[in-house]
Each structure stands twice: as C-alpha cells, then as structure tokens.
Amino acid sequence: DSMAGRGGGNAVPMPLPPLPQGIHPSHPYAIQHAQARARADSYGSQHSGPRSNGPSPRGVYMGEEPFGSESDPFLQSTMGGKKGSRPKTHMRQNSVNLYMKPIKGERQPRSCKDVLYAILFVLQMAAVLVVGLKFGPEALVETEAELGPSEGMADDDVALESVIDATVGAPQDAKVVLAYWNIMKMACTCGAFAMIISAMALAFMMAMSRRLVYVALVLSIGVSFAWGTIGIGISPNSFVPVSGIIALMLTVGYMFVVWDRIPFASANLTTALTGVRDNLGLVGVAFFFQFLALVASIYYSFTFVGLHDAMYNGQLMISDNMKVAVDVLLFVSYYWTYQVLRHIVMVTVAGTIGSWWFKQDSALNETFFRATVCNFGSICYGSLYVGVVQFLRQITEGMRPHHDESSLMCLYEFTLYFQERLVTLVDNLADSFTPWAFTYIGLYHYSLGDSGHKVNELFDRRGWSRIVTDDLIPSVLTMVSLVIGGLSGSFAVILQALDGQGLTSFGHPVATAFTIGFLVGIVLSTVLFSIIESSVQGVIVCFAGSPVEFQRNHPELSHEMRHAWKEVWPGSLDIGTPTIGVGVGVPMGM
C-alpha cells in the first residue's frame, strides 16, 4: 500500500517490490500484487499529468486489448466493476484469462493419432465387404415370384402376436430370401423421404432457434398423435398405432419434467445454430455422410441375411454358440461403422464452430481433412468404446455407495468395497471415453485419451461437471429422430399398401415395410442432427475456456447465454480463485 492509501495525504506512493520468481500468475498473491500495481499506476496517472504519444498505463498486461473495447461493459456488469474503473476492469479480465490459460486446450500440430484403431476399422470393413460379396447374393432374388408362397400368406392387418408366433415357430433351417429390387426401391424411397423431412426440420430449427425446444416438444406431441392416428387408419391391429401412442405418452411426460430447463438449452442452441448458419458447408458434409450411412445400412442388411442363411442351412458348419457370436460381431461392426460416420461429422462441426467463436477463417476444410486422416484413428477408437462406457456409467451411477458409519456388518462392508471398486473403474474409463472428447478432438486435435482427460479437467475446474450432464438437447433431438423414423415407417407402409409388392420370404409385409422405413429414418436423421449436437457441445466447451473472446466477438449472443445460465444455474459463471490454507477463494464473475 501507498502512504496516501493509509491516510498520508498527498504523499508519494512507495515503490512496489517485484513479484518473487516461481509464483504462478493465477496465484492469489500474484493477483493481489497486480491489484496493487494497478492502484499505483492509477495514482501516478492522476498526479503526473497527461502523457504524450505514450501507451496508456494499464497496470496489468492486456495483450492486444485496447481501452474501450467491447468487453468493458461485459466485465463491468458481471465482475462488479464500476463505470470508469478501467484498471480494475482490465485487471479482472486478465485474472480470468490467467485462471483459464492452464486448462485451455492448445492446437496440436498435424500428426496421426491412435493409428492402431484406424487400421482395425479398415480391416473389419474389408472383412465385411468380402463376407457380403460371398454370401450376400445367396439371399437375393430378382423378382417377387421367386420369394415363395410365404409372402402372400399374411395381409396388411397382421397382428403383433402373429408376427412373434411365426418367428418363434419357424424351423431353424428356414431360408430367408430378399427381393432386392423391391427392398432397394423401398429403402431408397424412404431414405429420400427421411432426408427431406430431416432437412426441413434442420431448416426450421435454424429459423426458430430461440423457441425451438418448446416448438419441438409440442410438434413431437402432434406428430406422435398423427403417427398413431395414421397407424389406426391403415393397420389398426398392428403395432404401428401402438408405437405412436407410446411415443405420445413419453413425449408428454418428458415435456413436464424438463420445462424449467428449456431457457438454458435454448440459449446454447441459439448460439450453436448461429455458428452453423454462418458455415452452411457443414450441412453439405452431413448430407454426404447421410448417403454413406444409407448405403452402409443396405449393404449390412444383405450381408446379415446372406450370412444367416449360410449358417443355418449348412453351408457354414459352425456351432450354435459360434452362430450367435458371428451375429453379434456383425452387429458390432455395423454399430462401429455408423458411429464413425456420425463422429466424423461431429468432429468437423466442432472445429468449425471453434473458428467461428474466435472470428477466424472457417476451419471446415482443415478440420474435415484432419477428421478423415490425422484424427481418424481417434474417432475410430472413441466410436467403438464411448457408447459402451457411457452405458456402463448410467448403470453404475445407481450403485454409487453411500457410507454408513454406524454399520458394522461384514457383508455390508464387502458390498460397499465392491461397489467402490466397480464405480471407480467405470469413472476412470469415463474420464477418457466421454462424448465431449470428440469436441476437443475437433477443436485442438488431441488424441482421444488426452481429449477426454482435458475436457473433464476443464469442466471440473469450472464446476460444470453436473451442468454438462444436462441432456435436454440430445433428448429432444432423439425424440425428433424417433418421430421422423415413425413417419418414414408409416410412409413405407403406405408405399407397400399401394404397391403391394413382396419384400421378403418372411411374409408380414406391414411389419417388414415399417421396420425398413423406421430404421432408415432413425439412421439418417441422427446423422444430420449430429450437426446440432456437436455445435452445442463446441459452444459449451468454448464458453468454459474462452468467455472473454466470446463477449468480444459475439456480444449479443454472449449476453443472452450469460442471462440464461444465471437464471437456470445460479453461480455457474463464477470463477473461484485457488484457496490458501483454510481460507476461502473469492469468486470472480465470468
């Protein structure tokens, strides 16, 4: 402190000792030293007269940030600064930057990461290609007449019970045959329908981003009602109307549960879709991968049926356990392929949103190249394990132990120890295999393990570990995808009713047509909506690590997000300084 600060009148302030070496700039002592330096410089500027052609006394290093920038009102309104107190304002801004710098990601140079999993993915794709070419044609017939008598045995009003009975009662050596021209026409027509509907939904989301969640929930209710109504009109005794009614009940219940969190999700969604709107090339990338997902789905279907016939009709002599294992491996292969396609889109979107956040040239081309070449191994690695680990974490979350000090039972202690070990193991896996890792891969191009660890460290430092588990937007997108799948399935049923052509020797044309349309709608819509999910995740990660840059580059969106976050998650935007001893750190508003 100066003598003037202690009541010494007009005494000249005493010089400050230099900051000792080895103290990190984010340490509380370093911050207090910067505050004292700011007061001393402010005193000197008031008593030494105006300076000519010299830099303004800042008190703290502010890089390239000039006085009177767009971040001044941001910091004054959120950090307690008063109008005109520029040294304090810039000191607080610098404190925020210094606090976040150690945990913010840094862009990595080009290099191929997790190469082993890229090789494994390519090998399994080659194996599926060979198996499909060898056994797939065995299950295909060109015309409906070659399907056999089973196709005409069931009419359009097949009850769900009859479908189950026919499946269970069928002999194991029965051969399933596909009329591939009819299935190709059905799948492609439903694919085009699903792409059009999902594209219209995406355009509507961009136009109504601030009210999107409200509108999406209401529309999901309406479309679910239409789904059930159409099903009753076309096939009243089948499972189509039942599935529509179930979707309607689930949508209504979910809307009541999440209604209070909608402003928070809407603010994040508005910012994310603004970034997507400024980089419409992302939509073209998603459409391309939608097409690849449709082709992969059709090919895997032919491969599965052909391999199934070869195993159950004696062409492949393997045990029953091996038959089950082969079916499971083929399903895992399709799941892996589908997830890789989705995550390439998500990584590309994340990197592009990062360049938009900092008002840099679009990184679309660079990020797409890295996602398909340099970071392809990391994407394959995460696509195989992230979904499984997150599923395990959902299961073990209810097993998280609660200590009871009054309990002395040996069995209880053993169970508690087992639960702790299991939950700790899953938590350690989730530290690397988290969906947020793909966002860090797109933004900074780390490997999968480093990305997962760093993004969790970022959220832990900010105190957002609970906030980022809010799944309102992914849940809404899932409901919209289910609705699109239901519409696509209903469209397929209408096509089958009008066309009347056979699809498989299994019979039950309504069930077959609806299944084809439903799965095609789900797969294609989720690939396209990966744009929204990834852009929201990219916005939250950038908001956690670079809030000052957001205010500087996009002030209106920054104000809207801060207001919504404070309303739904009070205190979430406070940045706590590290504590000394038993003292409590003083929070700084972001």
PEQUI-V570212 format. One line per field, one symbol per residue. ss: DSSP state (@ for helix, = for strand, . for the rest). phi: phi as a letter, one per 40 degrees, with the letter a starting at -180 (. if undefined). burial: I if it has 9 or more other C-alpha atoms within 8 Angstrom, else O. Layout:
ss = ???
phi = ???
burial = ???
This chain:
ss = ...........................@@@@@@@@@@@@@@@@@@@@.......................@@@@@@@@.......@@@@@@@@@@@@@@@@.............@@@@@@@@@@@@@@@@@@@@@@@@@==..@@@@.@@@@.......@@@@@@@@@@........==@@@@@@@@@@@@@@@@@@@@@@@@@@@@.@@@@@@@@@@@@@@@@@@@@@@@@@@@...@@@@@@@@@@@@@@@@@@@@@@@@@@@@@@@@@@@@@@@...@@@@@@@@@@@@@@@@@@@@@@@@@@@@@@@@.......@@@@@@@@@@@@@@@@@@@@@@@@@@@@@@@@@@@@@@......@@@@@@@@@@@.@@@@@@@@@@@@@@@@@@@@@@............@@@@@@@@@@@@@@@@@@@@@@@....@@@@@@@@...@@@@@@@@@@@@@@@....@@@..@@@@@@@@@@@@@@@@@@@@@@@@@@@@....=....@@@@@@@@@@@@@@@@@@@@@@@@@@@@@@@@@@@@@.@@@@@@@.@@@@@@@@@@@@@@.....===..........===.
phi = .cccccgcgccccccccccdcgccdccdccccccccccccccccccbbgcbbfbcccbgbcbgccccgcccdcccccbbgcbdgccdcccccccccccccdcbccbccccacbfcdccccccccccccccccccbddccbbcbcccchcccccbccbcccccccccccccccccccbbcccccccccccccccccccccccccccccbccbccdccccccccccccdcccccccaccccccccccccccccccccccbdcccdcccccccccccccccbcccccccccccccccccccccccccccccccccbgcbcbccccccccccccccccdcccccccccccccccccccccdcfbcdcdccccccccbcccccccdcccbccccccccccccccccbcbcccbcccccccccccccccccccccccbcbdccccccccbgcccccccccccccccccgbdcccccbccdcccccccccccccccccccccccccgccbaccgfcccccccccccccccccccccddcdccccccccccccbcccccccbccccccccccccccbdgcccbccccbgbcbcccbcc
burial = OIIIOOOOOOOOIOOOOOOOOOOOOIIIOIIOIIIIIIIIIIOOIOOOOOOOOOOOOIIIOIOOOOOOOIIIOIIIOIIOIOOOOIIIIIIIIIIIIIIIOOIOOOOOOOOIIIIOIIIOIOOIIOOIOOIIIOIIIOIIIOOIOOIOOIIOOIOIIIIIOOIOOOOOOOOOOOOIIIIIOIIIOIIOOIIOIIIOIIIOOIOOIIOOIIOIIOOIIOOIIOIIIIIIIIIIOOIIIIOIIIIIIOIIOOIIOOIOOIOOIIIIIIIIIIIIIIIIOOIOOIIOIIIOIIIIIIOOIIIIOIIIIIIIIIIIIOOOOOOOOOIOOOIOOIOOIIOIOIIIIIIIIIIIIIIIIIIIIIOOOIIIOOIIIIIIOIIIIIIIIIIIIIOOIIOIIOOIOOOIOOOOOOOOOOOIIOOIOOIIOIIOOIIOIIIIIIOIIIIIIIIIIIIIIIIIIIIIIIIIOIOIIOOOOOOIIOOIIIIIIIIIIIIIIIIIIIIIOOOOOIIIIOIIIIIIIIIIIIIIIIIIIIIIIIIIIIIIIIIIIIIIIIIIIIIIIIIOIIIIIIOIIIOIOOOIIIIOIOIOOOOOIOOIII
